[in-house]
């Protein structure tokens, strides 16, 4: 392995999670991502996972996502925007975060 590679152990009991919606909150020392599964035609979503990371890791995540999306689009074509984009005022603020 190189200096940037690590061995990752995924426990056999860890189940994959499907999410079709995300809420992001932040405060001075962390970003919190709430991965949700919104049911079709229902104004309701169920939280599937909550992940908190440092601001530095959030910025690294942004860079990795940008590179990964560029690689994906180079292989499979441009990703089209969602047909029904979420309005900016439909964002829910999580209590306890700024």
ChimeraX commands (.cxc) that place a marker at each C-alpha (Angstrom):
marker #1 position 0.00,0.00,0.00 radius 0.5
marker #1 position 1.07,3.57,-0.60 radius 0.5
marker #1 position 1.13,6.25,2.10 radius 0.5
marker #1 position -2.41,7.34,1.14 radius 0.5
marker #1 position -4.02,3.89,1.05 radius 0.5
marker #1 position -5.60,2.30,4.10 radius 0.5
marker #1 position -7.18,-1.06,4.70 radius 0.5
marker #1 position -10.91,-0.72,5.36 radius 0.5
marker #1 position -12.73,-3.34,7.40 radius 0.5
marker #1 position -16.49,-3.39,6.73 radius 0.5
marker #1 position -18.30,-5.49,9.32 radius 0.5
marker #1 position -20.58,-8.15,7.80 radius 0.5
marker #1 position -23.45,-6.83,9.93 radius 0.5
marker #1 position -23.25,-3.34,8.39 radius 0.5
marker #1 position -26.24,-2.92,6.08 radius 0.5
marker #1 position -26.23,-0.57,3.08 radius 0.5
marker #1 position -28.47,2.49,3.37 radius 0.5
marker #1 position -30.49,4.06,0.53 radius 0.5
marker #1 position -31.07,7.79,0.72 radius 0.5
marker #1 position -32.85,10.01,-1.79 radius 0.5
marker #1 position -32.72,13.19,0.28 radius 0.5
marker #1 position -30.19,14.88,2.55 radius 0.5
marker #1 position -30.23,17.66,5.11 radius 0.5
marker #1 position -27.01,19.41,6.02 radius 0.5
marker #1 position -26.46,21.49,9.14 radius 0.5
marker #1 position -23.31,23.07,10.49 radius 0.5
marker #1 position -21.86,24.82,13.46 radius 0.5
marker #1 position -18.38,26.14,14.14 radius 0.5
marker #1 position -16.72,22.75,14.61 radius 0.5
marker #1 position -18.74,20.27,12.52 radius 0.5
marker #1 position -20.99,19.58,9.57 radius 0.5
marker #1 position -23.82,17.12,10.14 radius 0.5
marker #1 position -25.40,15.19,7.27 radius 0.5
marker #1 position -28.78,13.58,7.82 radius 0.5
marker #1 position -29.46,11.02,5.10 radius 0.5
marker #1 position -33.18,10.54,4.56 radius 0.5
marker #1 position -35.48,8.29,2.57 radius 0.5
marker #1 position -38.46,10.30,1.37 radius 0.5
marker #1 position -41.47,8.20,0.47 radius 0.5
marker #1 position -42.99,8.98,-2.96 radius 0.5
marker #1 position -46.12,11.16,-2.94 radius 0.5
marker #1 position -45.91,11.54,0.85 radius 0.5
marker #1 position -44.74,14.60,2.74 radius 0.5
marker #1 position -42.70,12.44,5.08 radius 0.5
marker #1 position -39.12,11.18,5.28 radius 0.5
marker #1 position -37.33,8.73,7.54 radius 0.5
marker #1 position -33.79,9.38,8.75 radius 0.5
marker #1 position -31.54,6.50,7.70 radius 0.5
marker #1 position -28.13,7.75,8.91 radius 0.5
marker #1 position -26.56,10.75,10.59 radius 0.5
marker #1 position -22.90,11.55,9.94 radius 0.5
marker #1 position -20.93,14.40,11.51 radius 0.5
marker #1 position -17.52,15.50,10.21 radius 0.5
marker #1 position -15.10,18.37,10.77 radius 0.5
marker #1 position -15.18,21.42,8.47 radius 0.5
marker #1 position -11.83,20.32,6.98 radius 0.5
marker #1 position -13.25,16.89,6.18 radius 0.5
marker #1 position -16.35,18.55,4.68 radius 0.5
marker #1 position -14.14,20.56,2.33 radius 0.5
marker #1 position -12.21,17.39,1.41 radius 0.5
marker #1 position -15.55,15.65,0.78 radius 0.5
marker #1 position -16.55,18.45,-1.60 radius 0.5
marker #1 position -13.31,18.06,-3.57 radius 0.5
marker #1 position -13.66,14.27,-3.74 radius 0.5
marker #1 position -17.31,14.55,-4.85 radius 0.5
marker #1 position -16.40,17.04,-7.58 radius 0.5
marker #1 position -13.66,14.75,-8.90 radius 0.5
marker #1 position -15.82,11.64,-8.66 radius 0.5
marker #1 position -18.73,13.32,-10.47 radius 0.5
marker #1 position -16.37,14.53,-13.21 radius 0.5
marker #1 position -15.01,10.97,-13.58 radius 0.5
marker #1 position -18.55,9.55,-13.64 radius 0.5
marker #1 position -19.71,12.04,-16.29 radius 0.5
marker #1 position -16.60,11.30,-18.36 radius 0.5
marker #1 position -17.58,7.63,-18.37 radius 0.5
marker #1 position -21.40,7.74,-18.46 radius 0.5
marker #1 position -22.31,11.24,-19.70 radius 0.5
marker #1 position -23.60,14.39,-18.08 radius 0.5
marker #1 position -25.86,14.03,-15.07 radius 0.5
marker #1 position -29.10,15.89,-15.73 radius 0.5
marker #1 position -30.57,18.05,-12.96 radius 0.5
marker #1 position -33.59,16.68,-11.11 radius 0.5
marker #1 position -36.92,17.35,-12.84 radius 0.5
marker #1 position -38.35,18.90,-9.67 radius 0.5
marker #1 position -35.53,20.76,-7.92 radius 0.5
marker #1 position -36.04,21.47,-4.25 radius 0.5
marker #1 position -36.81,25.11,-3.60 radius 0.5
marker #1 position -34.19,26.83,-1.42 radius 0.5
marker #1 position -36.88,27.84,1.08 radius 0.5
marker #1 position -37.93,24.21,1.59 radius 0.5
marker #1 position -34.77,23.44,3.58 radius 0.5
marker #1 position -35.38,22.37,7.15 radius 0.5
marker #1 position -33.03,23.68,9.82 radius 0.5
marker #1 position -31.96,21.20,12.44 radius 0.5
marker #1 position -32.38,22.34,16.03 radius 0.5
marker #1 position -29.17,23.03,17.90 radius 0.5
marker #1 position -27.22,24.01,14.82 radius 0.5
marker #1 position -26.55,27.36,13.21 radius 0.5
marker link #1:1,2 radius 0.2
marker link #1:2,3 radius 0.2
marker link #1:3,4 radius 0.2
marker link #1:4,5 radius 0.2
marker link #1:5,6 radius 0.2
marker link #1:6,7 radius 0.2
marker link #1:7,8 radius 0.2
marker link #1:8,9 radius 0.2
marker link #1:9,10 radius 0.2
marker link #1:10,11 radius 0.2
marker link #1:11,12 radius 0.2
marker link #1:12,13 radius 0.2
marker link #1:13,14 radius 0.2
marker link #1:14,15 radius 0.2
marker link #1:15,16 radius 0.2
marker link #1:16,17 radius 0.2
marker link #1:17,18 radius 0.2
marker link #1:18,19 radius 0.2
marker link #1:19,20 radius 0.2
marker link #1:20,21 radius 0.2
marker link #1:21,22 radius 0.2
marker link #1:22,23 radius 0.2
marker link #1:23,24 radius 0.2
marker link #1:24,25 radius 0.2
marker link #1:25,26 radius 0.2
marker link #1:26,27 radius 0.2
marker link #1:27,28 radius 0.2
marker link #1:28,29 radius 0.2
marker link #1:29,30 radius 0.2
marker link #1:30,31 radius 0.2
marker link #1:31,32 radius 0.2
marker link #1:32,33 radius 0.2
marker link #1:33,34 radius 0.2
marker link #1:34,35 radius 0.2
marker link #1:35,36 radius 0.2
marker link #1:36,37 radius 0.2
marker link #1:37,38 radius 0.2
marker link #1:38,39 radius 0.2
marker link #1:39,40 radius 0.2
marker link #1:40,41 radius 0.2
marker link #1:41,42 radius 0.2
marker link #1:42,43 radius 0.2
marker link #1:43,44 radius 0.2
marker link #1:44,45 radius 0.2
marker link #1:45,46 radius 0.2
marker link #1:46,47 radius 0.2
marker link #1:47,48 radius 0.2
marker link #1:48,49 radius 0.2
marker link #1:49,50 radius 0.2
marker link #1:50,51 radius 0.2
marker link #1:51,52 radius 0.2
marker link #1:52,53 radius 0.2
marker link #1:53,54 radius 0.2
marker link #1:54,55 radius 0.2
marker link #1:55,56 radius 0.2
marker link #1:56,57 radius 0.2
marker link #1:57,58 radius 0.2
marker link #1:58,59 radius 0.2
marker link #1:59,60 radius 0.2
marker link #1:60,61 radius 0.2
marker link #1:61,62 radius 0.2
marker link #1:62,63 radius 0.2
marker link #1:63,64 radius 0.2
marker link #1:64,65 radius 0.2
marker link #1:65,66 radius 0.2
marker link #1:66,67 radius 0.2
marker link #1:67,68 radius 0.2
marker link #1:68,69 radius 0.2
marker link #1:69,70 radius 0.2
marker link #1:70,71 radius 0.2
marker link #1:71,72 radius 0.2
marker link #1:72,73 radius 0.2
marker link #1:73,74 radius 0.2
marker link #1:74,75 radius 0.2
marker link #1:75,76 radius 0.2
marker link #1:76,77 radius 0.2
marker link #1:77,78 radius 0.2
marker link #1:78,79 radius 0.2
marker link #1:79,80 radius 0.2
marker link #1:80,81 radius 0.2
marker link #1:81,82 radius 0.2
marker link #1:82,83 radius 0.2
marker link #1:83,84 radius 0.2
marker link #1:84,85 radius 0.2
marker link #1:85,86 radius 0.2
marker link #1:86,87 radius 0.2
marker link #1:87,88 radius 0.2
marker link #1:88,89 radius 0.2
marker link #1:89,90 radius 0.2
marker link #1:90,91 radius 0.2
marker link #1:91,92 radius 0.2
marker link #1:92,93 radius 0.2
marker link #1:93,94 radius 0.2
marker link #1:94,95 radius 0.2
marker link #1:95,96 radius 0.2
marker link #1:96,97 radius 0.2
marker link #1:97,98 radius 0.2
view
